[in-house]
Amino acid sequence: MGVEDFLAGYDPRRHAPVAVTVDVVALTIRDRRLHVLIVERGAEPYAGSWALPGGFIRPDEDLAEAAVRELAEETGVAARPAHLEQLAGYGGPGRDPRMRVVSIAHLAFAPGLPGPEPGTDAAAAVWHPVDDVPPLAFDHARILADGVERARSKLEYTPLATAFAGELFTISELRLIYESVWGTPLHAGNFHRKVLSVPGFVESTGQTTETGGPKGGPRAKLYRAGDARLLHPALLRPAREDDLR
């Protein structure tokens, strides 16, 4: 039996209907704190509740295209984020009251993401600090937690933090980015030593800042992003370093 013969006798009603959606954990740094983009739902289910931007995929688009479209339609963030990756799938049978819905969540993590403007079925859209997020609809609290953990891990094993630092930066400025994403203060001297010990992470420019530190200290050296794609050794978060001892 060929494929055409098989499809001619195939009845899709033998299986329960399942819908597929995308949800987007969009993260950026604002005012030295990690922020997530959330929307106020303007329609049921959970009208008036906060949620991650997302929605049902269209028959003619792939998952990443759907994630970018939903982000633009619900929040006005129309440009494709510099870093967009598939996060995980969420398919618990009771996660959506309408029907069985499987969501393929995506992580968008990039600097300079613009202020949001609500659209389609979103009544409002705001950037909100991840450490003080209001209750979220569906299972979006779990998805957000997974997205934040993925972003924090990215800074351990990849040079993604340099994308937030600009073309030229000091090690202290890079440390502030790590502190913002990891949500914990870091020892300045230890961080400086670890960054310079990773081959290809940063490159010295031979330049310094125009002025010294706030207490009249020496001018700081300026660096640029190196050519490394993975950090080895990794810059582990303090708690994870303790776990390895």
ABEGO torsion letter per residue (X at the ends): XBAAAAAAABBAAABBBBBBBBBBBBBBBBGGBBBBBBBBBABOBGBGBBBBBEEBBBAABBAAAAAAAAAAAAAGBABBBABBBBABBBABAAABAABBBBBBBBBBBBBGBBBBBBBEABABBBBBBAAABBBBBEAAAAAAAAAAAAAAAAAAABAAAAAAAEABBBAAAAAAAAAAAAGBBBBAAAAAAAAAABBGABBBAGBBBABBBAAGBBBBBBBBBBABABBOBBBBBAAAAAAAX
